Amino acid sequence: MKELIIRSISGLIGVILLILIASKGGLVLNTGVLFISIVGIYEFYNAMNKKEFKPIRALGYIFALGLFLINIKPSLMSLDFLIFISTIIMLFLLIVRKDLNIIDIGMTLLGMLYVPFLMFHITYLDKSIYIWLIFITAWGTDTFAYIVGNLFGKKKLCPKLSPNKTIEGSIGGILGSILLTTIFSKYFYLTPLWKNILLSIIASIMAQIGDLTASKIKRETGIKDYGYIMPGHGGILDRFDSILFTAPVVYYCVKYLIL
């Protein structure tokens, strides 16, 4: 019971902070995403260390800071320039540092793309009502998948990877995402509804893939949680694993499908 109370309080505080940060937007939102990205990539690189990989941590943090600066002052540099500079530095270090190998470089790059690059898609919907669909579809999927899975789950979805997940829970997560998105769309008069529903289905599927991806990485590296920054929830990546996938999906669906 004590653990449930701690988890509930921690989750409630997190949701309140998220609402405040996303509502404020601008520098506050970008700073919040930067913080989450740096902590998240720190957790990812720690997990890689468990497999005796040696990613270049500093470069990952600098890449996250670069994405932040691009958003704050676009004239400073472009995304393709940031990727170019990061790639050249990684390859240069591969040459001059004898303790680095090609796998270490690959893990460095994977961390940069997996955490800050995907996470910063949240900021691309700054001041847009659609930014809330990132969180509605992700956490709505998680919540409904958990409830439906516990009540009706029988057939395992990925027994070797995540034994508690079921096909029934997965379907429940998608239906939950559709339900919440429909309510949200009706309340804020977002049309056409069918496009928003399609977005919710795609985002829900991607949220579950994001969750399974995090589970795969944890299983491969032999860790239970990525960290302990959120009492009862684990690390940043434990809480935002599905957000990493829904943020880009919602953004690109809004950009190319809805608007």
GUSE-325874 format. One line per 2 residues: for each residue y, z, x of N, C-alpha, C. Coordinates in nm, 3 decimals, padded with zeros to 5 digits. Atoms other than C-alpha are relative to their C-alpha. Example, Ala and Ser with C-alpha at 12.3 -4.5 7.8 and 13.67 -1.06 7.14 Angstrom:
# residues 2
-00.119,00.000,00.089,-00.450,00.780,01.230,00.120,00.000,00.090 | -00.119,-00.006,-00.082,-00.106,00.714,01.367,00.109,00.073,-00.077;
END
This chain:
# residues 259
-00.120,00.000,00.082,00.000,00.000,00.000,00.126,00.000,00.086 | -00.116,-00.008,-00.089,00.239,00.090,00.284,00.031,-00.136,00.061;
-00.018,00.131,-00.061,00.182,-00.248,00.449,00.059,-00.100,-00.100 | -00.051,00.088,00.103,00.247,-00.427,00.119,00.149,00.026,-00.026;
-00.141,-00.036,00.022,00.574,-00.237,00.071,00.087,-00.054,00.114 | -00.075,00.050,-00.117,00.688,-00.321,00.426,00.013,-00.151,-00.005;
00.000,00.146,00.008,00.593,-00.686,00.379,00.097,-00.047,-00.109 | -00.088,00.039,00.110,00.780,-00.703,00.045,00.146,00.020,00.035;
-00.139,-00.029,-00.039,01.096,-00.538,00.179,00.047,-00.100,00.106 | -00.033,00.095,-00.107,01.092,-00.757,00.490,00.023,-00.140,-00.057;
-00.014,00.132,00.062,01.041,-01.071,00.280,00.126,-00.011,-00.083 | -00.120,00.000,00.083,01.320,-00.975,00.039,00.126,-00.010,00.085;
-00.115,00.005,-00.091,01.565,-00.914,00.323,00.015,-00.140,00.059 | -00.002,00.135,-00.055,01.467,-01.248,00.474,00.054,-00.103,-00.098;
-00.046,00.094,00.104,01.525,-01.434,00.147,00.151,00.015,-00.024 | -00.143,-00.025,00.021,01.866,-01.269,00.098,00.083,-00.059,00.114;
-00.070,00.055,-00.116,01.973,-01.360,00.451,00.000,-00.153,-00.003 | 00.011,00.145,00.008,01.848,-01.715,00.401,00.098,-00.057,-00.102;
-00.092,00.045,00.105,02.047,-01.756,00.078,00.145,00.008,00.048 | -00.136,-00.016,-00.050,02.362,-01.622,00.242,00.034,-00.103,00.106;
-00.024,00.094,-00.111,02.328,-01.841,00.552,00.008,-00.144,-00.052 | 00.000,00.136,00.053,02.241,-02.161,00.361,00.121,-00.025,-00.089;
-00.115,00.014,00.089,02.518,-02.099,00.108,00.129,-00.016,00.080 | -00.120,00.006,-00.083,02.777,-02.048,00.380,00.011,-00.135,00.069;
00.001,00.131,-00.064,02.676,-02.364,00.566,00.080,-00.003,00.128 | -00.083,00.018,-00.117,02.869,-02.505,00.858,-00.053,00.069,00.124;
00.034,-00.068,-00.125,02.872,-02.299,01.177,-00.104,00.110,-00.023 | 00.095,-00.109,00.031,02.685,-02.011,01.011,-00.142,-00.055,-00.014;
00.131,00.062,00.019,02.397,-02.236,00.904,-00.056,-00.050,00.132 | 00.045,00.055,-00.128,02.379,-02.411,01.240,-00.039,00.110,00.098;
00.032,-00.112,-00.088,02.384,-02.080,01.427,-00.131,00.065,-00.042 | 00.124,-00.057,00.051,02.109,-01.944,01.204,-00.120,-00.084,00.037;
00.109,00.091,-00.035,01.892,-02.251,01.261,-00.025,00.001,00.150 | 00.015,-00.009,-00.146,01.961,-02.230,01.635,-00.079,00.125,00.039;
00.071,-00.126,-00.029,01.844,-01.867,01.641,-00.148,-00.013,-00.035 | 00.140,00.017,00.044,01.528,-01.949,01.444,-00.074,-00.095,00.095;
00.062,00.099,-00.088,01.460,-02.249,01.670,-00.033,00.059,00.137 | 00.023,-00.059,-00.132,01.496,-02.054,01.994,-00.113,00.103,-00.005;
00.108,-00.097,00.014,01.276,-01.769,01.873,-00.133,-00.072,-00.026 | 00.120,00.075,00.032,01.028,-02.020,01.731,-00.060,-00.070,00.121;
00.052,00.071,-00.118,01.000,-02.223,02.052,-00.047,00.100,00.106 | 00.046,-00.109,-00.088,00.969,-01.897,02.248,-00.142,00.041,-00.040;
00.132,-00.037,00.049,00.672,-01.804,02.029,-00.102,-00.109,00.030 | 00.090,00.112,-00.025,00.521,-02.151,02.068,-00.041,-00.004,00.147;
00.031,00.003,-00.143,00.546,-02.143,02.447,-00.084,00.120,00.041 | 00.086,-00.116,-00.027,00.397,-01.792,02.452,-00.144,-00.030,-00.037;
00.135,00.038,00.043,00.101,-01.930,02.258,-00.063,-00.095,00.101 | 00.052,00.094,-00.100,00.065,-02.212,02.512,-00.040,00.071,00.128;
00.036,-00.078,-00.119,00.060,-01.956,02.794,-00.139,00.060,-00.011 | 00.134,-00.056,00.022,-00.255,-01.813,02.636,-00.109,-00.098,00.045;
00.093,00.104,-00.046,-00.424,-02.143,02.726,00.028,-00.038,00.145 | -00.036,00.019,-00.141,-00.275,-02.119,03.076,00.081,-00.128,00.024;
-00.096,00.107,-00.018,-00.032,-02.403,03.013,00.133,00.063,00.042 | -00.128,-00.053,-00.049,00.310,-02.363,03.175,00.116,-00.090,-00.042;
-00.112,00.082,00.044,00.573,-02.534,02.960,00.131,00.045,00.064 | -00.130,-00.031,-00.060,00.928,-02.549,03.095,00.088,00.062,-00.108;
-00.067,-00.072,00.108,01.081,-02.284,02.872,00.149,-00.033,-00.009 | -00.145,00.019,-00.002,01.442,-02.331,02.979,00.039,-00.134,-00.063;
-00.032,00.131,00.055,01.434,-02.699,02.888,-00.013,-00.001,-00.152 | 00.015,-00.010,00.145,01.309,-02.617,02.539,00.119,00.068,-00.064;
-00.115,-00.072,00.054,01.591,-02.370,02.484,00.127,-00.086,00.009 | -00.117,00.087,-00.017,01.849,-02.614,02.621,-00.001,-00.113,-00.102;
00.012,00.107,00.099,01.718,-02.886,02.390,00.046,00.051,-00.137 | -00.043,-00.060,00.127,01.766,-02.654,02.090,00.151,00.017,-00.002;
-00.145,-00.016,-00.009,02.119,-02.574,02.209,00.070,-00.135,-00.011 | -00.057,00.135,00.008,02.184,-02.947,02.249,00.007,-00.049,-00.143;
-00.001,00.039,00.142,02.088,-03.011,01.885,00.110,00.074,-00.075 | -00.107,-00.080,00.061,02.324,-02.731,01.784,00.137,-00.061,00.032;
-00.129,00.056,-00.042,02.613,-02.882,01.984,00.026,-00.137,-00.062 | -00.015,00.131,00.065,02.549,-03.229,01.839,00.050,00.017,-00.143;
-00.042,-00.025,00.138,02.589,-03.087,01.490,00.144,00.053,-00.006 | -00.133,-00.062,00.000,02.900,-02.884,01.577,00.107,-00.099,00.046;
-00.096,00.097,-00.053,03.070,-03.157,01.780,-00.073,-00.131,00.032 | 00.076,00.125,-00.018,02.905,-03.500,01.731,00.052,-00.090,00.112;
-00.058,00.085,-00.104,03.144,-03.666,01.978,-00.045,00.041,00.140 | 00.041,-00.051,-00.131,03.000,-03.454,02.260,-00.116,-00.079,00.057;
00.116,00.080,-00.042,02.668,-03.641,02.274,-00.076,-00.044,-00.124 | 00.083,00.048,00.111,02.416,-03.824,02.058,-00.143,00.051,00.019;
00.138,-00.046,-00.007,02.056,-03.737,01.978,-00.081,-00.081,00.100 | 00.077,00.082,-00.093,01.918,-04.032,02.171,00.036,00.031,00.146;
-00.040,-00.039,-00.136,02.121,-03.927,02.478,-00.066,00.132,00.040 | 00.065,-00.129,-00.026,01.985,-03.571,02.450,-00.147,-00.019,00.032;
00.142,00.028,-00.025,01.629,-03.702,02.430,-00.018,-00.069,00.135 | 00.005,00.071,-00.129,01.695,-03.935,02.726,00.012,00.097,00.117;
-00.022,-00.095,-00.108,01.833,-03.658,02.947,-00.118,00.096,00.013 | 00.113,-00.093,-00.003,01.551,-03.420,02.849,-00.124,-00.064,00.061;
00.117,00.073,-00.053,01.287,-03.683,02.928,00.012,-00.020,00.150 | -00.022,00.023,-00.143,01.438,-03.765,03.267,-00.019,00.130,00.078;
00.014,-00.130,-00.068,01.459,-03.396,03.361,-00.146,00.041,00.008 | 00.142,-00.036,-00.001,01.097,-03.336,03.261,-00.077,-00.081,00.104;
00.072,00.086,-00.095,00.973,-03.632,03.465,00.041,00.030,00.144 | -00.046,-00.037,-00.134,01.188,-03.531,03.762,-00.068,00.128,00.047;
00.065,-00.126,-00.034,01.048,-03.178,03.753,-00.150,-00.020,00.027 | 00.141,00.030,-00.024,00.698,-03.322,03.733,-00.022,-00.048,00.143;
00.009,00.053,-00.136,00.766,-03.492,04.066,00.022,00.109,00.104 | -00.042,-00.095,-00.105,00.932,-03.205,04.255,-00.071,00.135,-00.007;
00.066,-00.131,00.011,00.740,-02.903,04.122,-00.151,-00.016,00.007 | 00.144,00.013,-00.021,00.387,-02.877,04.252,-00.081,00.083,-00.101;
00.072,-00.085,00.094,00.299,-02.607,03.998,-00.004,-00.057,-00.141 | 00.000,00.064,00.132,00.358,-02.844,03.705,-00.099,-00.115,-00.002;
00.083,00.119,00.017,00.113,-03.100,03.571,00.039,-00.070,-00.129 | -00.038,00.083,00.114,00.127,-03.364,03.300,-00.022,00.073,-00.133;
00.025,-00.076,00.123,-00.017,-03.125,03.038,00.114,00.098,-00.026 | -00.114,-00.091,00.015,00.262,-02.875,03.104,00.122,-00.075,-00.056;
-00.110,00.083,00.050,00.515,-03.153,03.047,-00.023,-00.033,-00.146 | 00.032,00.033,00.139,00.335,-03.254,02.728,00.021,00.118,-00.093;
-00.020,-00.119,00.082,00.341,-02.896,02.597,00.149,00.033,-00.015 | -00.145,-00.019,00.008,00.712,-02.871,02.679,00.059,-00.091,-00.105;
-00.051,00.099,00.095,00.785,-03.188,02.484,-00.046,00.030,-00.142 | 00.053,-00.031,00.133,00.559,-03.088,02.194,00.077,00.116,-00.062;
-00.076,-00.113,00.051,00.741,-02.756,02.160,00.139,-00.040,-00.045 | -00.135,00.046,00.034,01.080,-02.929,02.158,00.001,-00.076,-00.131;
00.004,00.082,00.121,00.979,-03.173,01.887,-00.052,00.078,-00.120 | 00.063,-00.075,00.109,00.766,-02.935,01.682,00.092,00.105,-00.060;
-00.082,-00.110,00.053,01.017,-02.652,01.653,00.146,-00.040,-00.021 | -00.142,00.025,00.028,01.390,-02.726,01.707,00.029,-00.135,-00.065;
-00.030,00.132,00.057,01.381,-03.099,01.631,-00.029,-00.004,-00.150 | 00.034,-00.003,00.143,01.203,-03.050,01.298,00.088,00.099,-00.075;
-00.075,-00.105,00.067,01.390,-02.729,01.216,00.144,-00.040,-00.029 | -00.141,00.036,00.017,01.736,-02.878,01.262,00.023,-00.101,-00.113;
-00.016,00.086,00.117,01.668,-03.118,00.975,00.058,00.079,-00.119 | -00.061,-00.083,00.105,01.772,-02.825,00.755,00.150,-00.024,-00.004;
-00.146,00.012,-00.007,02.129,-02.869,00.875,00.049,-00.136,-00.048 | -00.041,00.133,00.044,02.132,-03.237,00.779,00.031,-00.003,-00.150;
-00.028,-00.010,00.144,02.145,-03.129,00.414,00.104,00.110,-00.028 | -00.105,-00.100,00.016,02.430,-02.884,00.472,00.098,-00.043,-00.110;
-00.091,00.022,00.113,02.653,-02.854,00.162,-00.059,-00.088,-00.110 | 00.066,00.079,00.104,02.400,-03.054,-00.041,-00.087,00.093,-00.085;
00.082,-00.081,00.090,02.228,-02.903,-00.345,-00.149,-00.016,00.033 | 00.141,00.028,-00.030,01.905,-03.059,-00.219,-00.054,00.087,00.114;
00.048,-00.086,-00.110,01.891,-02.818,00.077,-00.095,00.107,-00.052 | 00.083,-00.106,00.056,01.733,-02.563,-00.157,-00.142,-00.047,-00.028;
00.135,00.051,00.024,01.438,-02.793,-00.224,-00.089,00.016,00.123 | 00.078,-00.026,-00.121,01.332,-02.742,00.138,-00.079,00.130,-00.015;
00.060,-00.134,00.010,01.261,-02.376,00.064,-00.079,00.015,-00.130 | 00.070,-00.008,00.128,01.160,-02.415,-00.301,-00.139,-00.062,00.010;
00.129,00.069,-00.010,00.884,-02.665,-00.221,-00.093,00.070,00.099 | 00.084,-00.064,-00.102,00.763,-02.481,00.090,-00.055,00.133,-00.048;
00.044,-00.133,00.038,00.753,-02.125,-00.034,-00.059,00.002,-00.140 | 00.063,00.013,00.131,00.673,-02.230,-00.390,-00.145,-00.042,00.015;
00.137,00.044,-00.028,00.367,-02.408,-00.255,-00.084,00.116,00.052 | 00.073,-00.113,-00.058,00.264,-02.106,-00.048,-00.035,00.104,-00.107;
00.020,-00.105,00.101,00.307,-01.865,-00.340,-00.103,-00.040,-00.105 | 00.092,00.045,00.105,00.128,-02.069,-00.606,-00.139,-00.028,00.056;
00.130,00.024,-00.062,-00.148,-02.170,-00.365,-00.074,00.132,00.019 | 00.061,-00.132,-00.019,-00.209,-01.802,-00.289,-00.051,00.058,-00.132;
00.036,-00.057,00.131,-00.212,-01.697,-00.656,-00.119,-00.075,-00.061 | 00.107,00.081,00.060,-00.426,-01.986,-00.784,-00.128,00.010,00.083;
00.117,-00.012,-00.087,-00.657,-01.963,-00.483,-00.076,00.128,-00.022 | 00.064,-00.129,00.024,-00.723,-01.595,-00.545,-00.065,00.009,-00.137;
00.051,-00.009,00.137,-00.779,-01.643,-00.917,-00.115,-00.098,-00.026 | 00.097,00.105,00.036,-00.976,-01.967,-00.926,-00.067,-00.068,00.119;
00.050,00.071,-00.118,-01.054,-02.069,-00.569,-00.149,00.016,00.024 | 00.144,-00.001,-00.030,-01.416,-02.164,-00.499,-00.033,-00.095,00.115;
00.031,00.100,-00.101,-01.426,-02.480,-00.289,00.097,00.014,00.118 | -00.080,-00.019,-00.119,-01.304,-02.430,00.067,00.071,-00.130,00.039;
-00.079,00.116,-00.041,-01.030,-02.663,00.187,-00.030,-00.038,00.145 | 00.031,00.021,-00.142,-01.075,-02.625,00.564,-00.069,00.127,00.052;
00.069,-00.126,-00.030,-01.340,-02.354,00.615,00.002,00.040,00.147 | 00.002,-00.032,-00.142,-01.348,-02.378,00.995,00.139,00.034,00.053;
-00.137,-00.018,-00.047,-00.971,-02.380,01.031,00.069,00.116,-00.069 | -00.064,-00.105,00.078,-00.849,-02.155,00.751,-00.093,00.035,-00.117;
00.105,-00.028,00.098,-01.140,-01.999,00.558,00.047,00.052,-00.135 | -00.050,-00.054,00.127,-00.922,-01.840,00.288,00.064,-00.105,-00.090;
-00.065,00.104,00.079,-00.766,-02.167,00.172,-00.105,-00.080,-00.079 | 00.092,00.072,00.087,-00.929,-02.348,-00.119,00.066,-00.126,-00.056;
-00.051,00.123,00.062,-00.897,-02.687,-00.285,00.077,00.034,-00.127 | -00.068,-00.042,00.124,-00.804,-02.515,-00.611,00.138,00.058,00.033;
-00.128,-00.056,-00.041,-00.531,-02.322,-00.430,00.096,-00.108,00.044 | -00.083,00.111,-00.046,-00.403,-02.641,-00.270,00.062,-00.075,-00.119;
-00.048,00.068,00.121,-00.376,-02.811,-00.609,00.102,00.088,-00.073 | -00.092,-00.094,00.063,-00.211,-02.499,-00.751,00.134,00.002,00.071;
-00.124,00.003,-00.077,00.045,-02.512,-00.470,00.084,-00.122,-00.034 | -00.071,00.124,00.037,00.134,-02.872,-00.556,00.059,00.012,-00.140;
-00.049,-00.017,00.138,00.163,-02.791,-00.927,00.116,00.099,-00.004 | -00.109,-00.098,-00.005,00.379,-02.490,-00.844,00.127,-00.062,00.054;
-00.116,00.070,-00.057,00.608,-02.705,-00.632,00.064,-00.092,-00.105 | -00.050,00.088,00.106,00.638,-02.954,-00.919,00.075,00.081,-00.106;
-00.060,-00.084,00.104,00.713,-02.678,-01.168,00.138,00.052,00.042 | -00.125,-00.057,-00.048,00.983,-02.512,-00.959,00.107,-00.107,00.022;
-00.094,00.110,-00.022,01.142,-02.844,-00.863,00.053,-00.053,-00.132 | -00.042,00.047,00.133,01.150,-02.952,-01.229,00.103,00.096,-00.060;
-00.094,-00.100,00.052,01.320,-02.627,-01.332,00.134,-00.010,00.073 | -00.121,00.012,-00.082,01.568,-02.660,-01.045,00.077,-00.125,-00.036;
-00.064,00.127,00.031,01.639,-03.025,-01.127,00.064,00.002,-00.138 | -00.054,-00.010,00.136,01.688,-02.953,-01.498,00.125,00.087,-00.002;
-00.112,-00.095,00.000,01.922,-02.661,-01.427,00.125,-00.062,00.062 | -00.115,00.058,-00.070,02.143,-02.859,-01.189,00.021,-00.148,-00.034;
-00.015,00.137,00.049,02.107,-03.193,-01.374,-00.019,-00.103,00.112 | 00.031,00.093,-00.108,01.951,-03.371,-01.077,-00.091,-00.110,-00.054;
00.077,00.113,00.052,01.831,-03.716,-01.180,-00.010,-00.110,00.106 | 00.105,00.000,00.103,01.617,-03.916,-01.192,-00.108,00.104,00.032;
00.095,-00.109,-00.016,01.361,-03.643,-01.249,-00.127,-00.045,00.071 | 00.126,00.045,-00.058,01.061,-03.855,-01.151,00.007,-00.008,00.152;
-00.014,00.005,-00.145,01.200,-03.901,-00.800,-00.005,00.140,00.061 | 00.005,-00.139,-00.048,01.249,-03.527,-00.760,-00.142,00.055,-00.004;
00.140,-00.043,00.011,00.893,-03.468,-00.879,-00.083,-00.063,00.112 | 00.070,00.067,-00.109,00.765,-03.725,-00.631,00.031,00.069,00.133;
-00.041,-00.074,-00.120,00.963,-03.548,-00.359,-00.077,00.131,00.010 | 00.067,-00.131,00.000,00.808,-03.214,-00.461,-00.147,-00.013,00.036;
00.142,00.021,-00.032,00.455,-03.355,-00.437,-00.018,-00.027,00.149 | 00.009,00.034,-00.142,00.511,-03.507,-00.094,00.030,00.122,00.086;
-00.040,-00.118,-00.077,00.687,-03.194,00.033,-00.107,00.108,-00.005 | 00.105,-00.101,00.014,00.411,-02.969,-00.102,-00.120,-00.032,00.088;
00.112,00.042,-00.085,00.141,-03.169,00.073,00.034,00.024,00.147 | -00.043,-00.018,-00.138,00.341,-03.163,00.395,00.012,00.148,00.036;
-00.008,-00.144,-00.024,00.402,-02.788,00.359,-00.138,00.055,00.035 | 00.136,-00.046,-00.027,00.026,-02.734,00.350,-00.051,-00.053,00.133;
00.036,00.053,-00.132,-00.022,-02.961,00.650,00.068,00.082,00.109 | -00.071,-00.083,-00.096,00.242,-02.757,00.830,-00.068,00.134,00.020;
00.071,-00.128,-00.006,00.056,-02.437,00.747,-00.131,-00.014,00.078 | 00.127,00.024,-00.069,-00.274,-02.583,00.866,00.022,-00.031,00.148;
-00.033,00.030,-00.140,-00.108,-02.711,01.184,00.021,00.129,00.078 | -00.023,-00.130,-00.065,00.012,-02.360,01.268,-00.130,00.075,00.018;
00.130,-00.067,-00.009,-00.336,-02.224,01.194,-00.085,-00.060,00.111 | 00.075,00.069,-00.105,-00.491,-02.485,01.423,00.046,00.044,00.138;
-00.056,-00.040,-00.129,-00.258,-02.395,01.708,-00.039,00.144,00.032 | 00.036,-00.140,-00.023,-00.325,-02.023,01.663,-00.149,00.014,00.033;
00.145,-00.006,-00.027,-00.700,-02.081,01.656,-00.030,-00.052,00.141 | 00.022,00.059,-00.132,-00.684,-02.300,01.967,00.045,00.094,00.112;
-00.054,-00.088,-00.104,-00.479,-02.041,02.156,-00.052,00.143,-00.010 | 00.063,-00.130,00.013,-00.671,-01.739,02.029,00.093,00.113,-00.040;
-00.092,-00.104,00.045,-00.381,-01.553,01.865,-00.011,00.015,-00.151 | 00.004,-00.025,00.144,-00.360,-01.395,01.521,00.134,-00.035,-00.065;
-00.134,00.031,00.046,00.017,-01.418,01.474,00.082,-00.049,00.119 | -00.087,00.050,-00.106,00.291,-01.591,01.668,00.088,00.110,00.059;
-00.087,-00.107,-00.048,00.495,-01.271,01.695,00.007,00.112,-00.101 | -00.012,-00.118,00.086,00.614,-00.955,01.524,00.145,00.024,-00.042;
-00.142,-00.016,00.029,00.981,-01.021,01.455,00.026,00.036,-00.146 | -00.014,-00.032,00.141,00.929,-00.994,01.078,-00.113,00.093,-00.042;
00.104,-00.096,00.036,00.739,-00.677,00.979,-00.082,-00.046,-00.122 | 00.087,00.040,00.109,00.439,-00.768,00.766,-00.020,-00.150,-00.012;
00.009,00.146,00.011,00.489,-01.142,00.820,-00.037,-00.066,00.131 | 00.029,00.060,-00.130,00.433,-01.195,01.192,00.126,-00.052,00.064;
-00.113,00.059,-00.069,00.660,-01.423,01.390,00.076,-00.101,-00.083 | -00.080,00.103,00.066,00.917,-01.685,01.302,-00.087,-00.117,-00.042;
00.084,00.115,00.032,00.658,-01.963,01.315,-00.102,00.032,-00.109 | 00.091,-00.039,00.108,00.427,-01.766,01.085,00.069,-00.014,-00.136;
-00.075,00.005,00.125,00.702,-01.763,00.823,00.058,-00.138,-00.028 | -00.068,00.127,00.016,00.855,-02.105,00.886,-00.089,-00.120,00.031;
00.089,00.112,-00.035,00.546,-02.315,00.963,00.005,-00.113,-00.102 | -00.008,00.104,00.103,00.569,-02.499,00.630,00.141,-00.059,-00.009;
-00.138,00.048,00.001,00.950,-02.524,00.648,00.021,-00.109,00.104 | -00.011,00.100,-00.106,00.914,-02.720,00.972,-00.036,-00.139,-00.051;
00.044,00.129,00.052,00.745,-02.994,00.771,00.077,-00.041,-00.126 | -00.073,00.038,00.123,00.934,-02.977,00.440,00.145,-00.039,00.028;
-00.140,00.032,-00.030,01.281,-02.990,00.601,00.019,-00.149,00.026 | -00.016,00.144,-00.021,01.240,-03.345,00.740,-00.039,-00.083,-00.122;
00.047,00.076,00.116,01.045,-03.463,00.433,00.104,-00.003,-00.111 | -00.102,-00.006,00.105,01.309,-03.343,00.186,00.122,-00.081,00.041;
-00.118,00.074,-00.047,01.590,-03.485,00.399,-00.021,-00.150,-00.012 | 00.022,00.145,00.002,01.435,-03.831,00.434,-00.027,-00.052,-00.141;
00.018,00.040,00.138,01.326,-03.841,00.070,00.135,-00.010,-00.072 | -00.133,00.002,00.062,01.680,-03.757,-00.039,00.080,-00.121,00.051;
-00.078,00.109,-00.062,01.828,-04.011,00.203,-00.047,-00.138,-00.043 | 00.052,00.134,00.025,01.597,-04.303,00.132,-00.058,-00.024,-00.138;
00.062,00.014,00.131,01.447,-04.232,-00.209,00.094,00.035,-00.114 | -00.080,-00.050,00.110,01.699,-04.041,-00.418,00.143,-00.049,00.002;
-00.141,00.038,-00.006,02.051,-04.115,-00.296,00.018,-00.149,00.032;
END
